[in-house]
Amino acid sequence: MSVIGDFKSVRRRGLGVILGAAVLLAAAMPPASAQKPPDPVMLEALVKSSLLTFNDANITGNYTVMHAKLAKPFRDQFSPEKLKDAFQSFSQQGIDFDIIAALKPVLSEDPRIDDRGALLVRGYFETSPNRVTFTLDYIQSDGDWKLINIHVKVKPPGE
């Protein structure tokens, strides 16, 4: 057998081992329905990080960092400029809710994973005089939970 023949044989076996490992790894990953929301400490950090990044983008008018923290499908759909346009009315109001960094979020429902594998988080921060209410959806992207949907209201409680 020639050296080239041996190299091809080793390369084929190596590729087979890699493909076999990839299949085993994929089989070991839980389906979306088996995923669980992050523990309470990680969930709080996720919510605060998302909302404070959103707040900073609105205050500075620079949506580049927020864009970088979004899930890939969301990043592909919305450039930093499109995010700026989408949140223009929010940022024009000059709302700054960075106080949430010192508060615990109150969840209005238990976080859950839907049938798409998205993590749904709903709640508010008891700020005064206005309450910061949020609806956040995340998917696994680049190995972490990343935003695919954000909806924030800053209004008096009950409104």
Salt bridges, closest charged atoms under 4 A:
GLU44 OE2 - LYS48 NZ 2.78
GLU44 OE1 - LYS104 NZ 2.71
ASP76 OD2 - LYS72 NZ 2.96
ASP114 OD2 - ARG116 NH2 2.72
GLU126 OE1 - ARG131 NH2 2.81
ASP137 OD1 - ARG122 NH1 2.63
ASP142 OD2 - ARG75 NH1 3.40
ASP142 OD2 - LYS146 NZ 3.53
